[in-house]
Amino acid sequence: MASNSANLWVLLGLGLAGILLMTKKLKKAIREDFGAFIDKFQLLPPPQPAPPKAPHPLTGLTFAVSDVFEIEGHVTGFGHPDWPRTHDAASRTSPIVSALVEGGATCIGKTVTNELSMGISGENKHYGTPTNPVSHSRVPGGSSSGAAVAVAANLVDFSLGIDTVGDVRIPASFCGILGFRPSHGSVSQVGIVPVSTSLDTVGMFAKDPNVLRRVGHVLLQLPYAVQRNPRQIIIADDCFQLLKIPVDRITQAVIKSTENLFGRQVLKHENLGSYLSSKVPKLKELIGKKTNGNLNSSSIRVLANVMQTVERIEFKGNHGEWIDSVKPDLDPALVEQLNEKLEISDTMIENFKSVRNETRMAISSLLKDDGVLVIPTTVDPPPKLGGKEIFSEEYQTRLFSSLSIAGISGCCQVTLPLGFHDSCPVSVSFLARHGADRFLLDTLQTMYKSLQEEAETASKSKFSKDAVSQEQSAEIAKEKGNQAYKEKQWEKAIGCYTEAIKLNSRNATYYSNRAAAYLELGRFHQAEADCSKAIDLDKKNVKSYLRRGTAREMLGFYKEAIEDFSHALVLEPTNKRASISAERLRKLFTS
């Protein structure tokens, strides 16, 4: 009996020792800096100017940079030990790093990147994979993994990375922080190891939207301008259908925040794939070639394929000779990617350039100066460390579909976190036309707090599947109505909008759109009634005031019509239709 008791205590002791050993290993595995840094140093800002001059704009902030930025006296690593072995120390610091230091920020080091900055997982077999601070068992995302982790772990206030095909936006999404890809060409690429010149853009990470905005203003050298609110926020419905999490978990936060801040009339929905197919002629040609004439293939998927192809062509052009000469030990997945034979003719290169130019024009036409496109950043949660899913063609095509929109068009995009779903970070992206960087950063700052509040509410809400599907069915009915309206099938449009109202009677847009169809058929009483209902639901619905004014004018209620047009002008002072109509009726009313 005593012998059995002794054996039991020995077994318990061994078990406890094993637990302690495993705990020590886990603590050791998650290093103090989460494995984010590859080199630490300090670049200190200049002294503050004497009063009454304003202090430096980035005073008190610390930052880090991916190991692709040149720092005087340091050898750039480019994510692979053979690179610094075959290259000299930099003779000068990258101008944008210098600009940030001159602006008052302190640079404290360089961070880990995927080897040769080619990869989306953030894993690096040579220097170790930075630990995702918000989900230790999952990849941090790449290629700018260390820069994202440094911000997510509160080691710095902001950081810089290079975004080629999503290398800032992916890790921002996976680590639950802000990530900003400026308009292509808006930030100098001097003093940075290139990956793909047509796609490379200096990107920024931060947790605080105000910090991101301050850094953006310094890097982009933005002049003072009056802040503008968005006049349209367009949700790309087809892009959200790719999500692996409930769609409403993201879209409801955006919709509610927009309604609270700007009114429901600002919200719009778009099938982006169909829009790009109709507005980008060269893309339509590529869809035909890629699918042997099957035009059901998503235009956005083909856009993703174009982006990946351009990246590989330009990367080989930049570094193929070095790889052939040095023969570095590369990850098998990267070797397979680089060894893939690409039969690309000069004509195809020209087609790719045409797609880029046409896509930029199409996005600019859709958004104009004051529009925001809402898309998912990544459609899947962060993959688990060591998993193979992230290397599959299907996974990468899904991932790059939404990332290729800004990648190919060169438009600016910001990724913002929206809490967690099943213990994984959730994000959404806002995209503005090329050159609208200030507007996008201003919009982010205006909406950020509201979005976080609505995201938290959405995560706690017990939406029933029936309620969600009912809202989605209403949106589908509305889109069918919009299509019928465009085709001048007024009765069909009215039927579709009526169906949408039956499914969701609290949406002002459905009533307002049905009123537009009633106006086309001369049913002015019905149009007036629908507009009044829409205005009851949304006091800022400009279109409803305009349409009710038109209906009342046709019914001979001129005084009431003038009031409607005048109210529309209060909400939207630059609305020419309201101004002309109100003035015309005043003259008629007083004559």
C-alpha positions in Angstrom: 0.0 0.0 0.0 2.8 2.4 0.9 4.6 1.4 -2.3 1.5 2.3 -4.4 1.2 5.6 -2.6 4.8 6.4 -3.3 4.4 5.6 -6.9 1.4 7.8 -7.1 3.3 10.8 -5.7 6.1 10.1 -8.2 3.7 10.2 -11.1 2.1 13.4 -9.8 5.5 15.0 -9.4 6.4 14.0 -12.9 3.1 15.4 -14.2 3.6 18.7 -12.4 7.2 18.9 -13.7 5.9 18.4 -17.2 3.3 21.1 -16.8 5.9 23.5 -15.5 8.3 22.6 -18.3 5.6 23.2 -21.0 4.7 26.6 -19.3 8.3 27.7 -19.5 8.5 26.6 -23.1 5.3 28.6 -24.0 6.7 31.7 -22.2 9.9 31.3 -24.0 8.2 30.8 -27.3 6.3 34.1 -27.0 9.3 36.5 -26.7 9.1 39.8 -25.0 8.9 41.6 -28.3 6.6 38.8 -29.8 9.4 38.1 -32.3 8.5 41.3 -34.2 12.0 42.9 -34.3 15.1 41.8 -36.3 17.2 44.8 -35.4 16.9 47.5 -32.7 18.3 51.0 -32.7 17.2 54.6 -32.2 16.8 57.4 -34.7 16.0 60.4 -32.6 14.1 63.5 -33.7 15.6 67.0 -33.8 15.0 69.4 -30.8 11.6 71.1 -30.7 11.4 74.5 -32.3 11.3 77.5 -30.0 7.8 79.1 -29.2 5.7 80.4 -30.7 6.3 77.9 -33.4 4.2 74.7 -33.2 5.9 71.5 -31.9 6.7 68.8 -34.4 3.5 67.0 -35.6 4.6 63.5 -34.5 6.2 64.5 -31.2 6.2 61.7 -28.6 5.4 58.9 -31.1 7.6 55.8 -31.7 7.7 53.7 -34.8 9.3 50.7 -36.5 9.9 49.8 -40.2 9.9 46.6 -42.1 13.3 45.2 -43.0 13.0 46.6 -46.6 13.6 50.2 -45.7 17.2 51.5 -45.9 18.7 52.9 -42.7 22.1 54.5 -42.9 24.9 52.2 -41.6 22.6 49.2 -41.4 22.3 46.4 -44.0 18.8 45.8 -45.2 17.8 42.2 -44.7 14.8 41.7 -47.1 13.7 38.7 -45.0 16.6 36.4 -45.9 20.1 36.0 -44.4 21.7 35.7 -47.9 20.6 39.3 -48.8 22.6 41.1 -46.2 25.5 38.7 -46.8 25.6 39.9 -50.5 24.8 43.6 -50.0 26.5 46.5 -48.3 25.2 48.7 -45.5 23.0 51.6 -46.7 24.7 54.8 -47.3 21.6 56.9 -46.5 18.3 56.5 -44.8 15.1 56.2 -46.8 13.6 59.7 -47.3 10.2 58.8 -45.8 11.8 57.4 -42.6 13.8 60.6 -42.4 10.6 62.7 -42.9 9.0 60.9 -40.0 12.0 61.4 -37.7 12.2 65.1 -38.7 8.4 65.2 -37.9 9.1 64.4 -34.3 8.8 60.5 -34.2 11.5 58.2 -32.9 12.3 55.1 -35.0 13.3 52.2 -32.7 14.1 49.4 -35.1 13.4 47.1 -38.1 10.9 44.3 -38.1 10.6 40.8 -39.6 9.1 40.3 -43.1 8.4 37.3 -45.2 11.5 36.1 -47.0 12.1 38.5 -50.0 8.8 40.1 -48.9 7.0 37.5 -50.9 4.2 35.8 -49.0 1.0 36.5 -47.1 1.3 34.3 -44.0 4.0 36.3 -42.2 6.0 33.2 -41.5 9.8 33.2 -41.8 11.9 30.1 -41.3 15.1 32.0 -41.0 14.2 34.6 -38.4 11.2 33.1 -36.8 7.5 34.0 -37.2 6.3 37.0 -35.2 3.5 35.9 -32.7 0.1 37.2 -33.5 -0.7 39.1 -30.3 -4.5 38.7 -30.6 -4.5 35.0 -31.7 -1.2 33.2 -30.7 -2.1 30.0 -32.6 -2.7 31.8 -35.9 -0.5 33.5 -38.5 0.1 37.2 -38.2 -0.3 37.8 -42.0 2.4 39.1 -44.3 4.6 40.1 -45.8 4.8 43.0 -43.3 4.2 40.7 -40.3 6.7 42.1 -37.8 5.5 45.7 -38.4 1.9 44.7 -37.7 2.8 42.7 -34.6 4.8 45.6 -33.2 1.7 47.8 -33.3 -0.7 45.1 -32.1 1.5 44.3 -29.1 1.8 48.0 -28.2 5.5 48.0 -28.8 5.3 51.2 -31.0 2.6 53.7 -31.9 2.8 53.1 -35.6 4.9 51.2 -38.2 5.7 51.1 -41.9 5.5 48.2 -44.3 5.3 47.7 -48.0 1.9 46.7 -49.5 2.2 45.0 -52.9 -0.7 42.6 -53.1 -2.1 43.1 -49.6 1.1 42.9 -47.5 -0.1 45.6 -45.1 -3.9 45.1 -45.3 -3.7 41.3 -44.6 -1.6 41.6 -41.4 -3.7 44.5 -40.2 -6.8 42.4 -40.6 -5.2 39.3 -39.0 -3.8 41.2 -36.0 -6.9 43.4 -35.5 -5.4 46.8 -36.1 -5.6 49.7 -38.6 -3.8 49.4 -41.9 -3.6 52.1 -44.6 -2.5 51.6 -48.2 -2.2 55.1 -49.7 -2.8 55.9 -53.4 -0.1 54.3 -55.6 2.7 56.7 -56.3 1.7 59.1 -53.5 4.6 58.2 -51.2 8.2 58.0 -52.3 9.7 54.5 -52.9 13.3 55.7 -52.8 15.5 53.8 -50.3 13.2 50.7 -50.3 13.9 47.3 -51.7 11.3 46.9 -54.5 9.1 43.8 -55.0 6.8 44.9 -57.8 7.1 48.5 -58.9 3.6 48.8 -60.5 2.0 47.6 -57.2 4.4 48.6 -54.3 3.0 51.2 -51.9 4.4 52.2 -48.5 1.7 51.3 -46.0 1.1 52.2 -42.4 -0.1 50.4 -39.2 -1.6 52.0 -36.1 -4.2 51.3 -33.4 -5.4 54.9 -33.1 -7.1 56.5 -36.1 -5.8 59.9 -35.0 -2.2 58.6 -35.1 -2.7 57.1 -38.5 -4.1 60.4 -39.8 -1.2 62.4 -38.4 1.4 60.1 -39.9 -0.5 60.1 -43.2 -0.5 63.9 -43.3 3.3 63.9 -42.9 4.0 61.2 -45.4 1.6 62.4 -48.0 2.5 66.0 -47.4 -1.2 66.9 -47.4 -2.1 70.7 -47.5 -4.8 72.0 -45.2 -8.3 71.4 -46.4 -11.8 71.6 -44.9 -12.9 68.1 -43.8 -15.7 66.6 -45.9 -18.2 63.9 -45.0 -19.0 61.2 -47.5 -22.0 61.7 -49.7 -22.3 58.0 -50.6 -21.1 54.9 -48.9 -21.4 52.0 -51.3 -21.5 48.4 -50.0 -20.1 45.8 -52.5 -22.7 43.1 -51.8 -21.1 40.5 -54.1 -17.7 40.8 -52.4 -19.3 40.1 -49.0 -20.9 36.9 -50.2 -17.4 35.4 -50.2 -17.1 35.8 -46.4 -16.7 32.7 -44.1 -18.4 34.5 -41.2 -22.0 35.9 -41.1 -22.2 38.8 -43.5 -24.4 40.9 -41.2 -21.7 40.7 -38.5 -19.8 43.3 -40.6 -22.4 45.0 -42.8 -24.8 45.8 -40.0 -22.1 47.7 -38.1 -21.3 49.8 -41.3 -25.0 50.4 -42.1 -26.0 51.4 -38.5 -22.9 53.7 -38.1 -23.6 55.4 -41.5 -27.3 55.9 -40.7 -26.4 57.5 -37.3 -23.7 59.8 -38.7 -24.9 60.8 -42.2 -28.4 59.5 -42.7 -29.7 56.5 -44.6 -29.8 58.3 -48.0 -26.0 58.0 -48.1 -26.1 54.2 -48.2 -26.0 52.4 -51.5 -25.4 48.8 -52.7 -23.5 47.7 -55.7 -22.6 44.4 -57.5 -19.0 45.4 -58.0 -18.2 42.4 -60.2 -20.9 43.3 -62.7 -20.0 47.0 -62.5 -16.3 46.3 -63.4 -17.3 43.9 -66.2 -19.3 46.7 -67.8 -16.8 49.5 -67.2 -13.5 47.7 -67.9 -13.5 46.5 -71.5 -10.1 44.9 -71.4 -11.1 42.9 -68.3 -14.0 41.5 -70.2 -11.5 40.3 -72.9 -9.4 38.6 -70.2 -12.5 37.0 -68.6 -13.3 35.4 -72.0 -9.7 34.2 -72.5 -9.3 32.9 -69.0 -12.6 31.0 -69.0 -12.9 29.9 -72.6 -15.8 32.2 -73.2 -17.6 31.4 -69.9 -18.5 34.9 -68.7 -19.9 33.7 -65.4 -16.5 33.9 -64.0 -16.1 36.7 -61.5 -14.4 39.8 -63.0 -12.9 40.4 -59.6 -11.3 37.0 -59.6 -9.7 37.7 -62.9 -8.5 41.0 -61.5 -6.8 39.1 -58.7 -5.1 36.9 -61.3 -3.8 39.9 -63.1 -2.4 41.3 -59.9 -0.6 38.1 -58.9 0.8 37.8 -62.5 2.1 41.3 -62.5 3.8 40.8 -59.1 5.6 37.7 -60.2 6.8 39.2 -63.5 8.1 42.3 -61.9 9.7 40.5 -58.9 11.6 38.2 -61.3 12.7 41.3 -63.3 14.0 42.9 -60.1 15.6 39.9 -58.3 15.7 36.9 -60.7 19.4 37.5 -61.5 20.3 37.6 -57.8 18.4 34.4 -57.1 20.0 32.6 -60.0 23.5 33.8 -58.9 23.2 33.3 -55.1 20.8 30.4 -55.0 19.4 31.2 -51.6 17.6 28.6 -49.5 14.0 29.5 -50.1 10.7 28.2 -48.7 9.3 25.5 -51.0 6.1 27.4 -51.6 8.0 30.4 -52.8 10.2 28.3 -55.0 7.2 26.7 -56.6 5.7 30.2 -57.1 8.9 31.6 -58.7 9.5 28.5 -60.9 6.0 28.7 -62.4 6.4 29.4 -66.1 4.5 32.5 -67.2 4.0 32.7 -70.9 3.4 36.4 -71.2 3.4 38.3 -74.5 4.0 42.0 -75.0 0.3 42.2 -76.0 -0.7 40.8 -72.6 1.5 43.2 -70.8 -0.2 46.1 -72.6 -3.6 44.5 -71.8 -2.6 44.5 -68.1 -1.7 48.2 -68.2 -5.1 48.9 -69.9 -6.9 47.0 -67.2 -5.1 49.0 -64.5 -6.0 52.4 -66.2 -9.6 51.4 -66.9 -10.1 50.0 -63.4 -8.8 53.2 -61.8 -11.2 55.3 -64.1 -14.1 53.0 -63.2 -13.6 53.2 -59.5 -13.2 57.0 -59.7 -16.4 57.2 -61.7 -18.3 55.2 -59.2 -17.0 57.0 -56.1 -16.3 60.5 -57.4 -14.7 62.9 -54.8 -16.9 62.0 -51.9 -17.7 58.3 -52.1 -16.5 55.3 -50.1 -16.6 51.7 -51.2 -17.0 49.1 -48.5 -15.5 45.7 -49.0 -14.2 42.9 -46.9 -10.4 43.1 -46.2 -9.9 39.3 -46.0 -12.7 36.8 -46.6 -11.4 34.1 -44.2 -10.2 34.2 -40.6 -6.4 34.0 -40.0 -5.2 30.5 -40.8 -3.5 28.4 -38.1 0.3 28.4 -37.9 1.9 25.7 -40.0 -1.3 25.1 -42.0 -1.3 24.4 -45.7 -4.7 26.0 -46.6 -3.1 29.4 -47.1 -1.0 28.1 -50.0 -3.9 26.6 -52.0 -4.9 28.3 -55.2 -8.5 28.5 -54.1 -7.7 30.2 -50.8 -5.4 32.7 -52.5 -7.8 33.5 -55.3 -10.5 34.2 -52.6 -8.1 36.3 -50.6 -6.8 38.4 -53.4 -10.2 39.0 -55.0 -11.0 42.0 -52.7 -7.4 43.0 -52.3 -6.9 43.4 -56.0 -9.4 46.3 -56.3 -7.0 48.8 -54.7 -4.0 46.8 -55.9 -4.8 47.2 -59.6 -6.6 50.5 -59.5 -4.0 52.2 -57.2 -6.8 53.6 -55.1 -6.3 54.2 -51.4 -7.7 51.7 -48.9 -7.9 51.5 -45.1 -8.5 48.4 -43.1 -10.2 48.8 -39.7 -10.9 46.2 -37.0 -14.5 45.3 -36.0 -14.0 43.1 -32.9 -13.9 39.3 -33.0 -15.9 36.4 -34.2 -15.1 32.9 -32.8 -12.0 34.3 -31.1 -10.6 35.6 -34.4 -10.3 39.3 -35.4 -12.8 40.7 -37.9 -12.2 43.7 -40.2 -13.7 45.7 -43.0 -12.1 48.0 -45.6 -13.0 51.4 -46.9 -11.7 52.4 -50.3 -11.7 55.9 -51.9 -10.6 57.0 -55.4 -7.0 57.5 -56.3 -5.7 60.7 -54.7 -8.5 61.0 -52.1 -6.2 59.9 -49.2 -7.1 62.9 -47.0 -10.8 62.3 -47.5 -10.4 58.6 -46.6 -8.4 59.3 -43.4 -10.9 62.0 -42.4 -13.8 59.6 -42.9 -12.0 56.9 -40.9 -11.5 59.3 -38.0 -15.2 60.4 -38.1 -16.6 56.9 -38.2 -14.2 54.9 -36.1 -15.8 55.2 -32.7 -19.3 54.7 -34.0 -18.2 51.6 -36.0 -16.6 50.1 -32.9 -19.7 50.6 -30.9 -22.0 49.2 -33.6 -19.6 46.2 -34.1 -19.8 45.4 -30.3 -23.6 45.6 -30.5 -23.7 43.3 -33.5 -21.4 40.8 -31.8 -23.8 40.6 -28.8 -27.0 40.7 -30.8 -28.9 37.4 -31.2 -30.0 37.9 -34.8 -32.1 35.1 -35.9 -31.2 33.5 -39.3 -34.7 34.2 -40.5 -34.4 37.9 -39.7 -31.0 38.2 -41.5 -32.2 36.3 -44.5 -35.3 38.5 -44.6 -33.2 41.6 -44.8 -31.0 40.1 -47.5 -34.1 39.0 -49.5 -35.4 42.6 -49.2 -32.1 43.9 -50.6 -32.2 41.4 -53.5 -35.8 42.5 -54.3 -34.7 46.2 -54.2 -31.8 45.5 -56.6 -34.2 43.7 -59.0 -36.4 46.8 -58.8 -33.5 49.1 -59.5 -32.6 47.0 -62.6 -36.2 47.1 -63.8 -36.3 50.9 -63.3 -33.1 51.3 -65.4 -34.8 49.2 -68.1 -37.9 51.5 -67.8 -40.1 48.6 -66.7 -42.0 50.8 -64.2 -44.7 48.3 -63.2 -42.1 45.6 -62.6 -40.0 48.0 -60.6 -43.0 48.9 -58.4 -43.7 45.1 -57.8 -40.1 44.5 -56.8 -40.0 47.5 -54.4 -43.4 46.4 -52.9 -41.9 43.0 -52.3 -38.9 44.6 -50.5 -41.3 46.7 -48.4 -43.2 43.6 -47.3 -39.9 42.0 -46.2 -38.6 45.1 -44.5 -41.0 48.0 -43.9 -38.5 50.1 -42.0 -36.3 51.0 -45.0 -36.9 54.5 -46.4 -35.0 53.7 -49.6 -37.6 51.1 -50.7 -40.5 53.6 -50.4 -38.5 56.4 -52.1 -37.5 54.2 -55.0 -41.1 53.0 -55.5 -42.2 56.7 -55.5 -39.8 57.3 -58.3 -41.4 54.6 -60.4 -44.9 56.0 -59.5 -43.8 59.4 -60.8 -42.8 57.9 -64.1 -46.4 56.5 -64.5 -48.0 59.8 -63.4 -49.4 58.3 -60.1 -48.6 61.4 -58.1 -50.8 60.7 -55.1 -49.1 57.3 -54.5 -45.7 58.9 -55.1 -46.4 61.6 -52.5 -47.6 59.0 -49.9 -44.5 56.9 -50.4 -42.2 59.9 -50.0 -43.9 61.0 -46.9 -43.5 57.5 -45.4 -39.8 57.5 -46.4 -39.3 60.9 -44.7 -41.0 59.7 -41.5 -38.3 56.9 -41.5 -35.4 59.0 -42.5 -35.6 62.8 -42.0 -32.4 63.3 -44.1 -33.5 61.5 -47.2 -32.9 64.2 -49.8 -34.3 62.2 -52.7 -37.6 61.7 -50.9 -38.0 65.5 -50.5 -37.2 66.1 -54.2 -39.6 63.4 -55.3 -42.4 64.5 -53.0 -41.8 68.1 -54.2 -42.2 66.9 -57.8 -45.4 65.0 -57.0 -46.9 68.0 -55.1 -46.0 70.3 -58.0 -47.8 68.1 -60.5 -50.8 67.9 -58.1 -50.8 71.7 -57.9 -49.6 72.0 -54.3 -47.0 74.6 -55.1 -46.4 76.0 -51.6 -45.8 72.6 -50.2 -43.6 71.7 -53.2 -41.5 74.8 -52.5 -41.1 73.7 -48.9 -39.9 70.3 -50.0 -37.3 71.6 -52.4 -36.1 74.2 -49.9 -35.7 71.5 -47.3 -33.7 69.4 -49.7 -31.4 72.4 -50.2 -30.9 72.7 -46.5 -29.7 69.1 -46.4 -27.7 69.4 -49.6 -26.9 73.0 -50.4 -25.2 72.2 -53.7 -28.2 70.3 -55.1 -28.9 72.0 -58.5 -32.2 70.2 -59.1 -33.7 71.5 -55.8 -32.4 75.0 -56.3 -33.8 75.3 -59.9 -37.1 73.7 -58.9 -37.6 75.9 -55.9 -36.7 79.1 -57.8 -39.1 78.2 -60.7 -42.0 77.5 -58.3 -41.4 80.8 -56.4 -41.6 82.8 -59.6 -44.7 80.8 -60.6 -46.3 81.2 -57.1 -45.6 85.0 -56.9 -46.7 85.8 -60.5 
